[in-house]
Amino acid sequence: MTDELKPFRAYHDSLPAPAPAVTARARARALLATEPLSPPVRPRRLSALARRTGAVLGLAAAMTAGMIMVDGTDVTSPLSVPPANAAELLQYAAAASAKEPRPRPGQFVYEDRKDIRWGIILGGGGRHEHAQEARREIWTPVSDPGRALARVTYGTAKSTSDRVIRAAGKVEYQRAGHCTASTTGTRPIGELPADPQRLLDSIRADETAAAAQPPATHRLNRGIERSVTMRLIKLVQNPLADSRLRATVFQAMSQLPTATLIPDLADSAGRHGLGVSVRYHGPDAWEREELVFEPKTYRFLGWRSWTEMTREDGSAAEVMRGSTALMTTKTVEAMPKVPQDAVSSTFC
């Protein structure tokens, strides 16, 4: 070791080694701020001067940062350590979503979703609850999301009455139509801010302005923050939101003060993962949204929606209003050709 390196080495060796969890989380946060890397360049043999200079700079950086070097520890992924809280989980999920492959113009994003929708049927002598499963396949053209097509195959229904909304086995085709308009005003999804803070600020500004205009009573009663949370949740659920937008929304959601971490949460397909729960007061009662992520890759698996209801005996109970499990997401080269008269409705 040359004389000029000895002071740096001696100082570095006297520092306590950082814990692998600290290093992994630091790398995860750094990953959020980086752009996709260029193709790897074939390494060339470094001169002795370059090697010496690199070593000095590396050790100097370690002296400055104090925690960026791992002595003998091979951390294979910056996302290898479980998140400590909901904010970290959402940041990890944002990093995973931002790194997903981006389809080319002319291609289609295919999603296969397992939905469960809940509702209330009024009439027939009372109030009846209704829930039905459905398999929703969606093809979204990368160049024109407004032409997205959905094929819905309805499954079994459970109801407290004899009324059936749609028979099991029924197939229905739907178009996106005007659903290209986001849940943040009238701007199309593709024109939403790519910066999470700007996205959050624009949503909050929209809700604040809307609450200041009559009639404002119902908006003020449920709270602007509740409306901001709901808009972010709806953007995550929107099938036309691409991986980049979801990454931005996850980062924005990491700032929500009511988000909590759930170490073990199952989606509607029975897959277990890490969860984030966001609770807020709705117009009539407490409501809660749950997001589920794959525990190792932090890939988004789906969501569940809950609302608090009052039973006939006066006690409170949570009821699932709906859930979706993202079973498959991939890039395909074509979408089904369906006659226009076969398309029955639109979807968002």
Residue, then its C-alpha position, 0 to 999 in steps of 0.5 A: m500500500t502506497d504512503e498516500l493511501k495509509p491514512f485513508r485506510a487507517y481511518h476507514d478501518s477504525l469506522p464501525a461497519p454499517a449494518p446490511a439493512v442500513t446499506a440496503r435501504a440507502r441503495a433502495r433510496a438511491l435507486l429511486a433517484t436514478e435513471p435507467l442505466s446505459p448498456p454496459v461498457r466492456p471493461r478495459r484494463l486500468s492503469a496503476l495511476a487510475r486504480r490508485t486514484g479510484a481507491v483514494l476517491g472511494l476511501a475519501a467518499a467512505m470517510t465523508a459518508g461513513m456508511i456507503m461501504v460494506d466490508g465483505t458483505d455482498v448485498t445482491s439487491p438494494l431491495s433485499v431488506p424488508p421495509a421498516n414501515a409503510a413509507e419504505l414499502l411504497q418507496y420500494a414498490a415505486a422503484a420496482s415499478a419504475k424499472e419494469p420494461r416499457p412497451r414500444p409504440g404499436q404494442f399493447v399492455y395486457e392485464d388479467r385481473k380477478d375482481i370481486r365487487w360488492g354493492i347494495i340493492l335497495g327494493g324488494g322489501g328491504r336492503h340487500e347486499h350483493a357480491q360477484e366475482a369477475r375475470r377482467e382482461i384488458w388490452t391497452p394500446v400504448s399509443d392510444p389508451g382511449r381504445a383500450l378493450a376489456r373482456v369481462t367474464y362474470g363468475t358466481a354471485k352471492s346475494t341476500s336476495d334472489r336478484v342476480i345482476r349478471a349470470a355466471g358465465k356471461v361475457e361482456y366487452q367494454r371500451a375505455g372511452h372517456c376513461t382516459a381522463s384521470t381522477t385528478g381533474t380533466r387531464p389525460i393520464g399521460e399528461l399528469p406530472a411525473d414528479p411525485q411532489r408535483l402530482l400530490d400538490s396538483i391533486r391537493a390544489d384541485e380538491t382545495a379549489a373544489a371545496a371552496q366552491p358551492p356546494a361545498t358542504h359535503r366536500l368539507n365534511r369528508g375532508i380534503e385529505r380524504s379526497v386526495t387519498m381517494r384520488l391517489i388510490k383510484l390512480v393506482q387502480n386505474p387499468l390505464a395507468d402505466s408502470r411509470l405513473r404507478a411509480t410516481v403515485f406510490q412515491a406520493m402515497s409514501q407521504l400519506p400520514t395514515a398509511t401503515l404497514i401490514p406484514d402479512l396480507a392476502d389479496s383476493a387470489g389468496r397470495h400473501g404479501l406485504g401490505v399498506s393500509v390507508r384509513y380515512h373517514g368517508p361521507d358516512a363512516w370509516e373506510r380503508e384501502e389496502l394495497v398488496f405487494e409481492p414480499k421479495t420483488y415488491r411487485f404490485l399484486g392488487w388492492r382491497s377496499w373496506t367500509e365500516m357498517t352498522r349491523e342490525d344490532g347496532s354494532a360496527a363491522e367492516v365489510m369488503r366493498g371490492s378487491t382486485a388481484l393483478m394476475t398477469t401483466k405483460t406486453v403483447e402484439a395484438m388485441p382481440k377484434v370485436p364488432q362495435d355492436a358487441v361492446s356493451s359499456t365503458f370502464c374506468 
